[in-house]
Amino acid sequence: MQIESVNILGIETSCDETAAAVVADGRVVKSSVVASQSKLHEKYGGVVPEIASRAHIEKIYPVIAEAIEQASIDKDDIDAIAVANQPGLTVALIVGVTAAKTLAFAWRRPLIAIDHLHAHIQSAFFTEDKLKLPAVALIVSGGHTSLYDYHSPLQPKLLGFTIDDAAGEAFDKVATILKLPYPGGPAIENAAKDGDAGAIKFPRSMLGPESLDFSFSGIKTAVLYHCRGQDMKGQNKVDSMSARQIADIAASFQAAVVDVLVEKTSRAVDKIGAETVLLGGGVAANNKLRTALQKMCNLTTPAKKLLVAPKQYCTDNAVMVASLAYHKYNAGLFADLTLEPKAHSQ
């Protein structure tokens, strides 16, 4: 007798992507639809919450309808509705949560609440057959930089997090300083290709020899001082810099951020005796970070396996939401219709 698949509709609106996906059994991607808002926020150099919310309202149901159509299924074939309800921009999250609750009520389907950051962990390994545990998970995005002790999909334990700017936020702000386009991550990486990563000795904030927390406000300020002077009264030198000078700043900044991320991950690996390293989040698309983490894993004794989210699933998406929801579905961990969005993980 053939066992029917469990089809879960995932919804993601935690920041500036409106996304929906249908995933079967936690790993078979039947559809993935993402409506990006990058062009809407480009001139502001960052996400404007009110603009993001309005765009989500306009896109949410067309995106959901397209995801179901691409999956070649009917709504009756959907077994549960999953939605990222934390952490994120509250005005953005509420759009996805409201849509998910409405569909769960109308279609009489279970509702599953998903932590956005835990879903990013899932994106690094959801197609992996045998995941060696324990694992250290590094999630690096525009709003979050976090390390987790990962033993199961249902109970990742937070080891460290950013105490100020997240790595992705620092990329965006430095890109603005250097007058590079938004989003800053790809722009910095592209500019850095022609630069010397050792040209400028930007600080690496380690917060103590055993700390697993992150701080990137200092390096952002260091780049600003480098371009404007220590008293911030000088003219922005970027206007008169050559392309090579801009490239050197970008490369040196990127190297400093990557050094901190890799060192903290290495500490976490030693702390919990990890067998595997997982990498997810928007900044996980950065090739220098991927290469440096792979080198760290190779040089660790014994060597560790690095699993990185495919680039199409590094930025916010609903595949990771639906994939993680499968494990909560099997565990019977459902939410009720009083579910609310939360700006921070609980």
VOPAGU-2260 file (C-alpha; in pm, 1 decimal, decimal comma):
REM VOPAGU-2260
SITE   aa  ch    i         X         Y         Z
SITE  MET   A    0       0,0       0,0       0,0
SITE  GLN   A    1     135,1     340,6     -98,1
SITE  ILE   A    2     175,3     584,7     188,8
SITE  GLU   A    3      48,0     931,8     102,3
SITE  SER   A    4     282,0    1227,2     137,1
SITE  VAL   A    5     229,5    1499,8     394,1
SITE  ASN   A    6     197,4    1826,8     201,9
SITE  ILE   A    7     258,3    2141,9     402,3
SITE  LEU   A    8     196,8    2494,1     277,4
SITE  GLY   A    9     458,6    2729,5     421,4
SITE  ILE   A   10     421,0    3108,0     447,0
SITE  GLU   A   11     702,2    3355,7     518,2
SITE  THR   A   12     669,5    3734,6     563,2
SITE  SER   A   13     918,4    3813,1     839,2
SITE  CYS   A   14    1094,1    4096,8     656,1
SITE  ASP   A   15    1084,9    4203,3     290,8
SITE  GLU   A   16    1013,6    3883,1      99,3
SITE  THR   A   17     659,7    3755,3      53,3
SITE  ALA   A   18     701,0    3379,8      13,9
SITE  ALA   A   19     494,2    3063,5      -4,3
SITE  ALA   A   20     591,8    2704,3     -77,4
SITE  VAL   A   21     454,0    2353,6     -75,3
SITE  VAL   A   22     689,8    2088,0      59,8
SITE  ALA   A   23     611,3    1716,6      89,1
SITE  ASP   A   24     745,8    1512,1     379,5
SITE  GLY   A   25     982,5    1789,2     482,0
SITE  ARG   A   26    1216,6    1751,2     186,3
SITE  VAL   A   27    1041,1    1731,6    -151,2
SITE  VAL   A   28     997,0    2086,1    -281,2
SITE  LYS   A   29     682,7    2095,9    -491,9
SITE  SER   A   30     681,3    2472,6    -530,4
SITE  SER   A   31     856,2    2784,4    -405,7
SITE  VAL   A   32     739,7    3137,2    -483,9
SITE  VAL   A   33     916,9    3449,9    -354,9
SITE  ALA   A   34     813,5    3808,7    -427,6
SITE  SER   A   35    1111,9    4029,9    -343,8
SITE  GLN   A   36    1079,4    4390,6    -232,6
SITE  SER   A   37    1444,1    4491,7    -288,8
SITE  LYS   A   38    1355,0    4756,8    -547,2
SITE  LEU   A   39    1104,6    4917,5    -309,0
SITE  HIS   A   40    1364,3    4962,1     -33,2
SITE  GLU   A   41    1670,4    5030,1    -250,3
SITE  LYS   A   42    1661,5    5409,9    -228,2
SITE  TYR   A   43    1640,7    5393,5     151,7
SITE  GLY   A   44    1941,9    5164,0     191,6
SITE  GLY   A   45    1742,0    4930,4     414,4
SITE  VAL   A   46    1397,8    4787,4     482,3
SITE  VAL   A   47    1122,1    5035,8     567,9
SITE  PRO   A   48     868,3    4841,5     780,6
SITE  GLU   A   49     556,5    5026,8     663,9
SITE  ILE   A   50     646,5    4983,4     297,2
SITE  ALA   A   51     723,0    4615,6     357,6
SITE  SER   A   52     386,5    4560,2     525,7
SITE  ARG   A   53     188,2    4721,2     244,6
SITE  ALA   A   54     374,1    4517,3     -16,1
SITE  HIS   A   55     303,9    4196,0     177,5
SITE  ILE   A   56     -67,4    4277,3     186,0
SITE  GLU   A   57     -70,3    4321,8    -191,3
SITE  LYS   A   58     129,0    4005,9    -265,9
SITE  ILE   A   59      39,1    3748,6      -1,5
SITE  TYR   A   60    -264,1    3579,6    -156,7
SITE  PRO   A   61    -138,0    3588,0    -518,7
SITE  VAL   A   62     189,6    3431,2    -397,6
SITE  ILE   A   63       4,7    3159,1    -203,9
SITE  ALA   A   64    -221,4    3086,5    -501,2
SITE  GLU   A   65      78,6    3060,0    -731,9
SITE  ALA   A   66     259,8    2822,6    -492,4
SITE  ILE   A   67     -40,6    2588,8    -484,1
SITE  GLU   A   68     -78,0    2604,7    -861,9
SITE  GLN   A   69     291,6    2531,9    -921,3
SITE  ALA   A   70     270,5    2234,7    -685,2
SITE  SER   A   71      -0,5    2085,3    -910,1
SITE  ILE   A   72    -220,6    2007,4    -613,0
SITE  ASP   A   73    -557,5    2118,2    -483,7
SITE  LYS   A   74    -612,4    2287,4    -148,5
SITE  ASP   A   75    -769,2    1961,4     -31,5
SITE  ASP   A   76    -428,7    1795,0     -71,7
SITE  ILE   A   77    -268,5    2030,3     182,4
SITE  ASP   A   78    -233,4    1870,5     525,1
SITE  ALA   A   79    -125,9    2174,1     730,0
SITE  ILE   A   80     -53,6    2546,7     709,0
SITE  ALA   A   81     280,2    2664,7     849,6
SITE  VAL   A   82     383,1    3024,5     905,3
SITE  ALA   A   83     686,6    3206,0    1041,4
SITE  ASN   A   84     548,7    3406,0    1335,7
SITE  GLN   A   85     881,0    3508,4    1498,8
SITE  PRO   A   86    1123,7    3685,0    1499,6
SITE  GLY   A   87    1098,4    3970,7    1251,1
SITE  LEU   A   88     923,3    4297,0    1173,5
SITE  THR   A   89     589,7    4277,9    1354,4
SITE  VAL   A   90     404,0    4473,2    1085,7
SITE  ALA   A   91     536,9    4229,0     826,1
SITE  LEU   A   92     484,3    3911,1    1027,5
SITE  ILE   A   93     122,0    3996,4    1098,9
SITE  VAL   A   94      35,4    3974,7     729,1
SITE  GLY   A   95     161,8    3616,9     697,0
SITE  VAL   A   96      18,7    3509,4    1032,5
SITE  THR   A   97    -323,6    3652,0     947,1
SITE  ALA   A   98    -323,8    3478,9     608,3
SITE  ALA   A   99    -217,9    3147,0     763,0
SITE  LYS   A  100    -481,7    3162,3    1035,9
SITE  THR   A  101    -748,8    3251,4     781,4
SITE  LEU   A  102    -660,2    2955,8     558,2
SITE  ALA   A  103    -629,7    2715,5     852,1
SITE  PHE   A  104    -977,9    2816,0     968,9
SITE  ALA   A  105   -1137,1    2815,6     622,7
SITE  TRP   A  106    -978,8    2487,6     511,6
SITE  ARG   A  107    -998,7    2320,9     853,9
SITE  ARG   A  108    -630,8    2239,2     858,6
SITE  PRO   A  109    -380,0    2236,9    1146,8
SITE  LEU   A  110    -180,9    2557,9    1199,9
SITE  ILE   A  111     192,8    2531,6    1272,3
SITE  ALA   A  112     397,5    2819,1    1416,0
SITE  ILE   A  113     759,6    2838,9    1301,1
SITE  ASP   A  114    1056,5    3030,4    1438,4
SITE  HIS   A  115    1214,7    3202,4    1138,4
SITE  LEU   A  116    1571,1    3142,7    1260,4
SITE  HIS   A  117    1510,4    2774,8    1331,4
SITE  ALA   A  118    1379,0    2749,2     975,4
SITE  HIS   A  119    1705,9    2894,4     844,2
SITE  ILE   A  120    1885,8    2608,6    1021,7
SITE  GLN   A  121    1657,1    2362,4     843,8
SITE  SER   A  122    1748,3    2511,9     505,1
SITE  ALA   A  123    2107,3    2395,4     545,9
SITE  PHE   A  124    2030,7    2023,9     560,0
SITE  PHE   A  125    1667,8    1944,7     474,2
SITE  THR   A  126    1771,6    1718,3     184,1
SITE  GLU   A  127    2048,3    1545,1     382,9
SITE  ASP   A  128    1991,7    1173,8     442,7
SITE  LYS   A  129    2211,1    1129,1     748,9
SITE  LEU   A  130    2291,6    1429,9     962,6
SITE  LYS   A  131    2567,7    1361,7    1214,3
SITE  LEU   A  132    2484,1    1519,7    1549,4
SITE  PRO   A  133    2546,8    1724,5    1748,6
SITE  ALA   A  134    2583,3    2015,3    1508,5
SITE  VAL   A  135    2667,6    2381,3    1540,2
SITE  ALA   A  136    2440,3    2603,0    1334,4
SITE  LEU   A  137    2550,7    2951,4    1229,2
SITE  ILE   A  138    2266,6    3172,1    1105,8
SITE  VAL   A  139    2380,8    3499,0     947,9
SITE  SER   A  140    2129,1    3742,4     805,1
SITE  GLY   A  141    2035,7    4108,5     787,5
SITE  GLY   A  142    1862,7    4106,7    1122,9
SITE  HIS   A  143    2028,3    3819,9    1307,3
SITE  THR   A  144    2364,1    3656,9    1371,0
SITE  SER   A  145    2324,7    3352,3    1595,0
SITE  LEU   A  146    2494,6    3028,5    1692,1
SITE  TYR   A  147    2297,5    2720,2    1795,0
SITE  ASP   A  148    2367,4    2385,8    1955,8
SITE  TYR   A  149    2156,0    2165,4    1729,7
SITE  HIS   A  150    2043,5    1822,1    1848,3
SITE  SER   A  151    1699,4    1799,4    1687,2
SITE  PRO   A  152    1470,7    2007,0    1462,6
SITE  LEU   A  153    1243,3    2079,3    1758,0
SITE  GLN   A  154    1492,1    2199,4    2019,3
SITE  PRO   A  155    1788,7    2399,6    1889,3
SITE  LYS   A  156    1966,4    2567,2    2181,9
SITE  LEU   A  157    2091,0    2922,9    2141,4
SITE  LEU   A  158    2463,2    2954,3    2217,1
SITE  GLY   A  159    2533,3    3312,0    2113,1
SITE  PHE   A  160    2384,4    3606,2    1928,1
SITE  THR   A  161    2461,2    3959,7    1820,7
SITE  ILE   A  162    2454,5    4223,4    2093,4
SITE  ASP   A  163    2418,5    4508,2    1842,3
SITE  ASP   A  164    2432,6    4507,2    1461,2
SITE  ALA   A  165    2388,7    4177,2    1280,3
SITE  ALA   A  166    2645,8    4089,5    1014,7
SITE  GLY   A  167    2402,2    4146,3     728,6
SITE  GLU   A  168    2301,7    4483,4     873,4
SITE  ALA   A  169    2670,2    4582,3     888,2
SITE  PHE   A  170    2708,9    4484,4     520,7
SITE  ASP   A  171    2413,6    4707,3     429,8
SITE  LYS   A  172    2542,6    5003,8     630,3
SITE  VAL   A  173    2897,1    4977,4     497,0
SITE  ALA   A  174    2760,7    4953,3     143,2
SITE  THR   A  175    2574,1    5279,4     208,8
SITE  ILE   A  176    2894,7    5442,5     336,4
SITE  LEU   A  177    3078,2    5329,9      23,0
SITE  LYS   A  178    2784,2    5439,9    -196,4
SITE  LEU   A  179    2730,5    5086,4    -323,0
SITE  PRO   A  180    2384,2    4956,9    -415,4
SITE  TYR   A  181    2134,2    4784,0    -187,3
SITE  PRO   A  182    2125,8    4506,9     -74,1
SITE  GLY   A  183    2472,2    4553,7      67,3
SITE  GLY   A  184    2584,1    4190,6      96,7
SITE  PRO   A  185    2611,7    4110,7    -275,6
SITE  ALA   A  186    2739,1    4464,2    -348,5
SITE  ILE   A  187    3022,4    4438,8     -94,9
SITE  GLU   A  188    3117,8    4090,1    -212,4
SITE  ASN   A  189    3124,5    4201,5    -574,2
SITE  ALA   A  190    3334,9    4510,5    -497,7
SITE  ALA   A  191    3571,7    4307,0    -280,2
SITE  LYS   A  192    3668,2    4078,0    -569,2
SITE  ASP   A  193    3915,5    4337,1    -696,8
SITE  GLY   A  194    4038,5    4443,3    -353,4
SITE  ASP   A  195    4318,2    4355,1    -111,7
SITE  ALA   A  196    4170,8    4203,2     203,1
SITE  GLY   A  197    4484,2    4299,7     397,1
SITE  ALA   A  198    4494,8    4661,2     286,3
SITE  ILE   A  199    4321,7    4798,4     597,1
SITE  LYS   A  200    4334,7    4644,6     944,0
SITE  PHE   A  201    3976,4    4678,7    1056,3
SITE  PRO   A  202    3900,8    4553,1    1411,6
SITE  ARG   A  203    3780,2    4201,1    1491,9
SITE  SER   A  204    3553,8    4221,2    1794,4
SITE  MET   A  205    3576,4    3888,6    1980,2
SITE  LEU   A  206    3417,6    3997,9    2313,2
SITE  GLY   A  207    3652,7    3784,9    2520,2
SITE  PRO   A  208    3833,0    3452,9    2466,6
SITE  GLU   A  209    3529,0    3232,4    2535,1
SITE  SER   A  210    3242,7    3450,1    2413,5
SITE  LEU   A  211    3007,1    3313,2    2149,2
SITE  ASP   A  212    2823,5    3644,0    2105,5
SITE  PHE   A  213    2877,7    3883,9    1816,3
SITE  SER   A  214    2928,5    4258,7    1776,8
SITE  PHE   A  215    2959,0    4429,0    1438,5
SITE  SER   A  216    2885,3    4791,5    1527,6
SITE  GLY   A  217    3255,8    4856,7    1589,2
SITE  ILE   A  218    3370,8    4754,9    1244,8
SITE  LYS   A  219    3090,8    4955,4    1084,8
SITE  THR   A  220    3209,7    5261,4    1279,5
SITE  ALA   A  221    3571,0    5188,5    1183,5
SITE  VAL   A  222    3479,0    5197,3     815,0
SITE  LEU   A  223    3290,9    5523,5     870,7
SITE  TYR   A  224    3590,6    5682,1    1044,6
SITE  HIS   A  225    3819,8    5558,2     769,0
SITE  CYS   A  226    3603,7    5738,9     513,8
SITE  ARG   A  227    3511,0    6052,4     714,9
SITE  GLY   A  228    3788,1    6097,6     971,4
SITE  GLN   A  229    3785,9    6029,9    1346,6
SITE  ASP   A  230    3595,1    6349,8    1423,9
SITE  MET   A  231    3337,3    6283,0    1150,8
SITE  LYS   A  232    3384,5    6642,3    1031,8
SITE  GLY   A  233    3579,3    6564,3     719,6
SITE  GLN   A  234    3428,7    6534,7     375,0
SITE  ASN   A  235    3335,3    6182,0     275,0
SITE  LYS   A  236    3649,4    6062,0     101,8
SITE  VAL   A  237    3450,4    5804,2     -92,5
SITE  ASP   A  238    3361,4    6072,3    -348,7
SITE  SER   A  239    3726,9    6107,2    -446,4
SITE  MET   A  240    3834,6    5743,6    -402,0
SITE  SER   A  241    3936,5    5523,6    -692,2
SITE  ALA   A  242    3754,2    5200,7    -766,7
SITE  ARG   A  243    4057,6    5014,7    -628,1
SITE  GLN   A  244    4042,9    5202,7    -298,7
SITE  ILE   A  245    3673,4    5121,6    -263,9
SITE  ALA   A  246    3752,0    4759,9    -342,8
SITE  ASP   A  247    4023,9    4749,3     -75,5
SITE  ILE   A  248    3784,5    4882,1     189,0
SITE  ALA   A  249    3515,5    4633,1      86,1
SITE  ALA   A  250    3759,9    4341,4      87,8
SITE  SER   A  251    3913,2    4439,0     421,6
SITE  PHE   A  252    3570,6    4483,7     582,4
SITE  GLN   A  253    3445,6    4152,3     445,1
SITE  ALA   A  254    3757,4    3971,5     569,3
SITE  ALA   A  255    3713,4    4111,1     920,6
SITE  VAL   A  256    3349,7    4000,5     940,6
SITE  VAL   A  257    3429,9    3654,3     805,3
SITE  ASP   A  258    3717,5    3613,7    1052,6
SITE  VAL   A  259    3484,0    3682,7    1345,8
SITE  LEU   A  260    3212,3    3449,0    1217,1
SITE  VAL   A  261    3456,9    3164,2    1161,3
SITE  GLU   A  262    3636,2    3208,0    1494,6
SITE  LYS   A  263    3311,1    3210,1    1691,1
SITE  THR   A  264    3187,0    2903,3    1504,5
SITE  SER   A  265    3514,0    2723,9    1577,7
SITE  ARG   A  266    3472,6    2802,9    1947,0
SITE  ALA   A  267    3119,0    2664,2    1941,6
SITE  VAL   A  268    3235,9    2345,5    1767,8
SITE  ASP   A  269    3493,0    2290,0    2044,1
SITE  LYS   A  270    3243,0    2375,0    2317,9
SITE  ILE   A  271    2980,4    2115,4    2224,5
SITE  GLY   A  272    3199,6    1861,7    2043,8
SITE  ALA   A  273    3010,5    1910,1    1717,9
SITE  GLU   A  274    3025,0    1659,3    1433,4
SITE  THR   A  275    2871,3    1893,5    1177,1
SITE  VAL   A  276    2855,7    2265,9    1101,1
SITE  LEU   A  277    2538,3    2411,7     948,3
SITE  LEU   A  278    2527,8    2749,6     774,7
SITE  GLY   A  279    2215,1    2941,8     675,2
SITE  GLY   A  280    2073,3    3292,5     633,4
SITE  GLY   A  281    2121,4    3557,6     368,1
SITE  VAL   A  282    2491,7    3613,7     438,5
SITE  ALA   A  283    2546,6    3237,3     396,0
SITE  ALA   A  284    2546,1    3311,6      22,1
SITE  ASN   A  285    2879,4    3490,3      64,8
SITE  ASN   A  286    3148,3    3281,1    -104,3
SITE  LYS   A  287    3432,5    3402,4     120,3
SITE  LEU   A  288    3238,9    3290,4     427,2
SITE  ARG   A  289    3161,4    2951,7     273,0
SITE  THR   A  290    3525,3    2897,6     177,4
SITE  ALA   A  291    3660,4    3006,4     515,3
SITE  LEU   A  292    3417,3    2784,9     709,2
SITE  GLN   A  293    3502,7    2489,3     486,8
SITE  LYS   A  294    3873,4    2546,2     556,4
SITE  MET   A  295    3804,2    2561,9     930,2
SITE  CYS   A  296    3606,1    2237,9     915,4
SITE  ASN   A  297    3880,1    2064,1     716,3
SITE  LEU   A  298    4155,0    2171,7     958,5
SITE  THR   A  299    3963,9    2075,4    1274,4
SITE  THR   A  300    4067,6    1741,1    1424,9
SITE  PRO   A  301    3877,4    1531,4    1346,3
SITE  ALA   A  302    3746,5    1711,2    1037,4
SITE  LYS   A  303    3385,5    1832,3    1049,4
SITE  LYS   A  304    3124,7    1819,3     775,0
SITE  LEU   A  305    2996,3    2155,0     654,1
SITE  LEU   A  306    2640,4    2175,6     523,5
SITE  VAL   A  307    2537,6    2505,9     367,8
SITE  ALA   A  308    2194,3    2617,3     253,4
SITE  PRO   A  309    2165,1    2623,7    -127,5
SITE  LYS   A  310    2190,1    2984,8    -241,0
SITE  GLN   A  311    1824,9    2999,2    -347,0
SITE  TYR   A  312    1731,3    2913,4      12,5
SITE  CYS   A  313    1977,2    3145,6     190,9
SITE  THR   A  314    1754,2    3450,6     172,3
SITE  ASP   A  315    1408,1    3435,0     327,9
SITE  ASN   A  316    1186,9    3170,5     170,3
SITE  ALA   A  317     893,1    2948,6     261,0
SITE  VAL   A  318    1055,3    2615,5     174,0
SITE  MET   A  319    1247,4    2623,8     501,5
SITE  VAL   A  320     925,5    2706,1     689,1
SITE  ALA   A  321     731,1    2414,5     540,3
SITE  SER   A  322    1026,5    2176,9     581,6
SITE  LEU   A  323    1066,3    2245,1     952,8
SITE  ALA   A  324     688,6    2231,9     998,0
SITE  TYR   A  325     687,6    1867,9     887,6
SITE  HIS   A  326     875,4    1772,2    1205,0
SITE  LYS   A  327     633,7    1970,1    1421,4
SITE  TYR   A  328     343,5    1809,6    1234,3
SITE  ASN   A  329     471,5    1461,6    1318,9
SITE  ALA   A  330     518,3    1566,0    1681,1
SITE  GLY   A  331     164,7    1705,3    1699,3
SITE  LEU   A  332     290,4    2055,7    1782,5
SITE  PHE   A  333       9,9    2273,7    1651,6
SITE  ALA   A  334     -88,7    2634,0    1720,5
SITE  ASP   A  335    -438,5    2767,4    1767,9
SITE  LEU   A  336    -606,9    3065,9    1608,2
SITE  THR   A  337    -487,2    3298,6    1885,7
SITE  LEU   A  338    -136,2    3279,8    1735,5
SITE  GLU   A  339      30,3    3622,1    1726,8
SITE  PRO   A  340     345,0    3756,8    1559,5
SITE  LYS   A  341     643,2    3827,5    1783,1
SITE  ALA   A  342     932,8    4059,6    1705,7
SITE  HIS   A  343    1174,8    3841,6    1902,6
SITE  SER   A  344    1210,8    3465,9    1951,9
SITE  GLN   A  345    1050,5    3341,0    2271,1
